[in-house]
Amino acid sequence: SSDLILYYMSIVAVGLFAYAVLVPLDSEIFEYGRATGNTLAAATWRNAADMGSNAVLYGVLLLVLRVFPASFALALVGLMSLLVVYLFFIPKRAK
């Protein structure tokens, strides 16, 4: 039982430490975007890097663990749905 408590406390600690790194990093990226006058591009690149790293992580987990195929199928359907909505139903903005 004490191992289980240590396990959950370590998860909480990792989450807190992750935010301790991510918040200043996001702030620095936004400040760089504001200094260059292109905050949208900075936020887009930050999100693309974050999603890309998650895709690699979850792809490796899928291949190595074979634990959550149903969850991955649901996430894939959701992602493809968002892509279809973005490509076909969101009007393009004029530059």
N, C-alpha and C positions, 0 to 999 in steps of 0.2 A: 504493500500500500504506500509506503514511503517512496518507493521507486516511481510510482504513478504520480505522486505529488511533485517530485523532482522533475519528472518528464513535463508535466503541464507548466510548472514554473519556468522551465528552460524555454518552452515555446513562447510564453509571455515575454521573457527577457529578450529573446531573439527578435520578436516583433517590436519591442520598444527600441532596441538598438538599431534595427533597420530604419525606423522612423527618425532616429537621431542622425542617421546618415542621409536619408532621402530628403528631408525637409531643407537642410542647408544646400544640398546639391540642386534641388529644384529652384530654390531661391537664386542660386548663382546662375543657373541657366536662364531664368527669367530676367535677371539683371543684365546678362550679356545680350539677350534679345532686345531689351529696352535700350541699351547703349548703341546697338547697331540699327535700331529702328525697325526691327522685324521680330516682334514677340511671338507672332503666330508661327513663324517658321521654327523658332527655337522650341516652342511647345510641341510642335509637330515632330521634330527630330527627337525630342526627349521621349515622347509617347511611342514613337516607332522603335527606339532602342529598348524601351521597357517591354513592349509587346514582343519584340523579336527575341529578347533574352528569355522571356516566359515561354515562347514557342519552342525554343531549343531545350529548355529545362523540361517542359512537359512532354516533348517528343522523346527525349532520352528516357524519361520515366515510363512512358508508354511502351517503349521497346524493351526496357530492362525488366520492369516489374510485372507488366501485364495484370495490373490490379483493377484499373477503372476503365474498361472499354466503353461501358454505357455512359459514363460521365463525359468521356472524350467525344462520343457520338453526339450527345446533346450539345456540347460546346461547339462542335463543328457545325451542326445544323444552325445554331444561333449565329455563329460567325458568318456563315454563308448567307443567312437571311439578312443580316445587317449589310453585307456587301451588295446583295441584290437591291435592297431598298436604297442604298446610297447611289448605286449606278443608274437605276432606272426611275426612281421616284423623287429624288431630291433635285430640284432645278439647279442647273449650273449657273454660277454667278459670273457676271461679266467683269473682266479685269479693268 
